[in-house]
Amino acid sequence: MLDAALARLNDAEILSRSLDRASDAPAFLSILALEILLKCGLILSGLAAPKTHKYINLWRTLPDDARKEVLEVAETRMPGYADLSDIEKPLAWYQYIFEKVRYPYEILEGYSLEEEKELTELWISIGAPTSEALIQYYPKLTCLIAGLRAYVERRVD
């Protein structure tokens, strides 16, 4: 499992450096790696890894000491840029991205191209607030992955 997560993180890193990138594939691969690391963390904690994409439930199922250890590493990753006090909010977004954004054309299903353009223009006209975006990414992803990776790697070696 760790190898699968690390392979996806490696590919996400390669894609993120590409100037020719045409999608959010690096973030999507990172979110997939996050899920794998969460499940790996559960298994290494002596628990079952359910076949679900419910990231909040997976997080809550980790033992308290595991969550604490993950957050201790995560908090040092991007101090001042990634507030980890409400970890469930980004976890809910990552689940949404994994389940819905992998088919991005479904997000605006039912909208005409003109309506999509008007929606985008409206969003930009109000200052493009992140809180109003249809898809929200958080720098916490990198931090949480670092914490989970450290937790898992300490137990695999």
Secondary structure, DSSP 8 states (H G I E B T S, - for coil): -HHHHHHHHHHHHHHHH-TT--SSHHHHHHHHHHHHHHHHHHHHTT----S---HHHHHHHS-HHHHHHHHHHHHHHSTTT---TTTHHHHHHHHHIIIIITSGGGTTTT--HHHHHHHHHHHHHTT--GGG-SS---THHHHHHHHHHHHHHHHH-
